[in-house]
């Protein structure tokens, strides 16, 4: 291809882009790819997860504005563009039975209507490749599951002029991937490497929960070498200060071990309009040479 390649990453909340596929995006930015993050919600109902900031009345009262500023900083660190789709965070319901979702939240939107907002952005940006979440949302947060639903609908409809004619000229993305960075294969490899070094592993409980919940193994089709961008990934994640404790479990695996043992980020190819051979090491495999 002679035109600039374009990648769109669709995420549910600010901070998701920095914990899922951030090193991949930074790598592609360094290669001249135009990368756009589409953030479905403002994270308005997100909890303050960093214990150092809990109890701050200003943050609690202005969480929407605070998280937007965090997103601005993370965006600049990654070198990507970013757009808000404008939906309202659904929160993560807890309890048994689960309480109803808040009226007007993202997860309760009509899928066809909500997908139209993403179609509008696709037709404006014209991505060749999209990334999103699998049917379980990566984990079953209602906003992640809704992100999957509208991403699938938008991928199928953006190129069809009969859908959303008011949303611009049709554009068909060529490939759609599910983020699968939190996969069992990676977790086991890092866990065993930490123990072999005589270090504590934060993954023991994760692996037990995998067995407990009987989560099915996903099909990893695409491994993107991006170890040189792990530091940028971590810096972007730390920019989401309300969500991430810089002294927490996210950062307990030494960087040299990560790069040695697992230097890639992983994806599952969900849809492709171009021929490609699996496994891949490039989200644009089958596109670059067409």
N, C-alpha and C positions, 0 to 999 in steps of 0.2 A: 504494500500500500504506500502511496505517496502522501496521503493526507495524515494529519496528526491523529494518533490513536487516542481514544477517549474511554475512560472507565468511570462508571457510576456505582457507588457503594450506598445501598439503602439501609438505614439503621433506625432503630426505634427511638432512642434517647441520646442526648449529648453524653458522651463518654463511651458509648458502644463502638464508635468508630476507632477509638484508641485502644480498645481491648480486643478487637476482632479485625484482623487484617491490616493493622496500622503499618507494620513494617513492609508489607506488600505494597501498600499505597505509596509510602515514601520511596521505595525502590523504583516504582514506575515513574513517579514525579522526577526522580534523578535522571531518568532515561528520556525525559521530554514528553511523557504521556500527560494528557490533561485529565485530572482526576477531580470528580465532584462527589461530595458526600451529601446525600439527601437525608435529612433528619426529620422523622415523622412527627415527633412531639417535642415539647420544650422541657420535659423532665420535671414538670411542676409538682408532681406528687412523689418525687423521689425522696427517700430518707437521706439524712446527712450521715454518711457511713464512716467518715473520718473522725475518730474520737477526739482529735485535737480541736475540731470545729463544732462539735455538738454542744448545744446550749447557747450558741451565739444568737441573740434575738434578731439582729439585723439579717443574718443569713436565713433564719427561719421565716422571717416576714417577707424577704425579697428573693426567695429561692429561684424563681424563674429568671430574674435579671442576673443573679449570681451565676447560674448555670450557663446562661447565654454568653457571659464574659469568659467563662472557662472554655466554652466551645470556641470562641474567637482565638484564644491563646493556643489551644490544641491544633486548630486549623492552620495557624501560621507556622507552628512547629513542623507539621507534616507537609506543608507546602501545597495543600489541596484547596479547592474551592468548596463552599458549603452553602446549602440552601435549606430553609425550614419549610416543611409542608404545612405547618400551622395547626396540627391537631393537638388535643389536650391529653396529657399523660393519664393513663387509666389507673396507675398505682398497682401494687401487687397485693391482691386480697389474701388475707390470712384468717385462719379459724376453721372450725368444723361445726356446722356447714360454713362454706365460704360466704361472705357477705356479697350483696349485689354490687356490680360495678357502678361507678358514679355516672349519673346522667350526663350525656354529651361527650363522654370520653372517647378516645380513639378506638378502643376495642369494640364499642357499640355502634360505630358508624356503619352505614350501608357500604358494603364492599365495592359495589359498582361506582358509587359516587366518590368514595375515597380514592379508588384507583384512578379516577379521572384527574385528580390533582397530580399524581405521579406521572400519568401519561403526558400531561402538559409540560412537566419538567423534562421528561425524556425527549419529547419532540423539540424542545428548545435546545437542550445540551447535545443531543444526538450521540449517545454512548454506543460504542461497539460492543462493550461487555458490561454486564451488571452483576453485582454480588448482593446477596440477601441472606435470610435465614431459612432453614428447612421447615417442614410442616409442624414441627414441635417448637419452633422458635429458637432452636438451640437449647433453650430450657423453657418451660411452659409459662412464661410471663404473657399475659393477655396482649400486651402491645407488641411483643415479638411475634406472636402467632398472627396478629393482624398485619404486621409488616410483611410476613410471608404471603398472606392472602392477596394484599394489594400489589405486591411485587409480581406475583405470578400472573394476575389479571392484566397488569399494565404491560408486562413483557409480551403477552399474547396480543394485546389490542393496540399497542402504540403504532404498529405498522398498518393497521386496518382503517381506511378512511371512513368506514361506516360507524366507527366508534368515536365519540367525543369530537365531532367535526369542528367544534369551537375551540379545541385545544391545540390547533396548529397543524402544519403539514405532517403527514404520517412519517414515522421513522421506525424501522425495525432493528432493535439490537440483535446481535448475532449469537451471543452466548450469555447464559445465566448460570451463576454458581451459588452454592450454599457455603457460607463460612463454616468450616469444621475444625477450627484451631484447637478447640477443647476436645480432642479425641483421645480415646483410651490408649492407642498406640504411643502417642507422644507422652502421655502422662506416665505410663509404665516405664518408658525409656528414661525419663528424667528422674523418676522415683528410684529406680534401681541404680542409676549413676550416682545419685546423692548418697545412698546407703553404702555404695562401694567406696566412696570417699570418706566414709565415717561421719557424714553430715546428717542432720535431721532433715526429713522430707515433709513438706506440707501436703503431700499428695496421698498419704496413707488413708485418711478418712474419705477422700474423693473416690479412691478405688473401692473401698468398702461400700460406699453408696451406689457405685455402679452395679455391684452385685445385688445389693438390696433392692434397687429399683428395676433391675432387669432391663436396663436400657439396651436397645439393639445396636449393634455395630453399624456405623455408617460406612458407605463406600467412599474411600478417599481416592480421588482420581487425579488430583493436581497438587503438586508440591512445589511451592515457589521459594527458591533460594533467596533469602533476604536477611541473613545474619548480620550483615554490615549495617543494617538499619534497626537493630534491636534497641540500641540506645535512644534513637529518635522515637521509637514506639513508646519506650518507658517514660521519656520526657513528656510526650503528649498525654500519656495517661495520668501522670502526676499533675498536669495542668488542671485536671478535673478534681480540684482539691477537696470539694465536698464529698466526693464519691470514693476517693482512694487515699488510704493511709500510706505514705511513703515508707513507713517502717513495717508495713503489714506483709501478709503472705504472698502478695503478688510479686514481691521483689526478693524473696528468700533464696532463689536459685542463682548461684554465682553466674555472672555473665559469660565467663570463659567456658563454663560447663554447658550452658545453653547453646552456645555457638558450636561447640564440639559435638555434642550429643544429638541436638535437634536443630539444625540451621535453617529450617523451612517453616512456612505457614501453609496450611492445608485447606483444600476446597473440594467440594463434590460438584461435578458438572451435572446440572439439572436439565438444561436445555441447550441445544446447539443447532444453529441453522447452517453451519459449515462443517465439512468433514474434519475430524481430528483423530489422532491416535493416542490411546491411553496406556500408561499414565503420562501426564503432561508436566512440564516445568515452566509453563507460560500461560497466563490467562488469555493471551492473544494467539495461541497456537491455532493454526488454520485460518487466521485472519491476516497476519502479517504478509503472507506470500500470495494472497488473493488479489 
